[in-house]
Amino acid sequence: MLTGSDNSFRILHGREGGAIETRWVSCLADSDFATHYVAPEFFLEPALRGKKPFAILSLIGEDVTAVLTGVHEGDRVQSGLSVRPQIAFSRRAARSRSMSNLIAGLLQEAQSAKLVDLFVWADMPPIVDNRFRRRLCEGVVVLNLSLGAEALYRKFSANKRTNIKKAIKYGVSVDAARGREDIAAYYPVYADWARHKALPVIGEEEFQETFALTANRRLLLARHDGRIIAGVVLRFFPGRVMEFAANSSLRSALHLRPNDLLHWRAIEWACAEGMGKYSLGGAHLFLRKYGGEVVPTARHRLDRSLLRRHAIGDWIIERVEDVRPFLPERVVELGRSVRSRAERLRVYGGRSPARRVPITSLGVVAAPLQ
């Protein structure tokens, strides 16, 4: 255990089991936003091999009161994404003190790092270290599953309900992947869609390993005339939060509207399983049409790089965003394209995206790793 004058925390770099893991799980069972990536099974993720995953547990007395997880790659430490914070608090925790513990642990983990990024839900206690620079993010669409499936369906946009009815009329069916054969049959759909979106493609064996984590992963498949045409990947912490992790589709079958039906069947399943929330992994228009609340997130960044080059890059991006409403749409789209390509180059380090999966891959469109 590592302690400071007022902070108590523990840093883990793998599963330890025993009493500490029992207290960790008890904290999550008492949390409003417990997700798979803040659970002990986080360390089992095949995509994290070689990325030095870590977990920081806030300790008050004998209790774990909060959890933060992330990865430590080279001179960069990152916890979560703007669409997926990896942090949870017990309802009974003194949140400010627990956050102080987590930050002390994060700084201990990141002693030699040049860049530290921490993503949190925007309503969480502020970061106590004023060296971190806060930036609000767009956030995530979240559905309150306690309302029940039918009540949620009535909140969908008219277009969304129409597309679901069309998919059913066209004969699209949805069921859960039943084993390695189903996953192998879905793999070409995933790989083709990922290449189409210029996203990394993992090997089929790692793909199979990811879905072997059946206690926290579910793959729903849409079929038409017996053929798999689309799939949606779900992560979840039992009884708490389900997250949309990825989606892949046959482009030739998009007119059958399988993706709208996949989300609806996911919601029905989650409600039947007693899940509390469904985080849709983004806030773009397709997801907003499901009628959920957009919950904002925030990034807290500590830049220790030479000349604070990351802070300078942030400043440039913010100035561009200030003038974006006055720019022609074609210029905005060009800027998005250049920024996306630059980010991929930074993340992949100049290597082929087909051979390496980045820690910042959103997994929102095609990469079912997360």
Beta strands, then each sheet from edge to edge (+ up, - down):
strand 1: 2-3
strand 2: 8-12
strand 3: 53-60
strand 4: 63-73
strand 5: 76-79
strand 6: 87-89
strand 7: 115-121
strand 8: 133-144
strand 9: 173-176
strand 10: 217-224
strand 11: 227-236
strand 12: 241-249
strand 13: 277-279
strand 14: 293-303
sheet 1: 1+ 2- 3+ 4- 5+ 7+ 14- 8+ 13- 12- 11+ 10- 9+
sheet 2: 1+ 2- 3+ 4- 6+
end
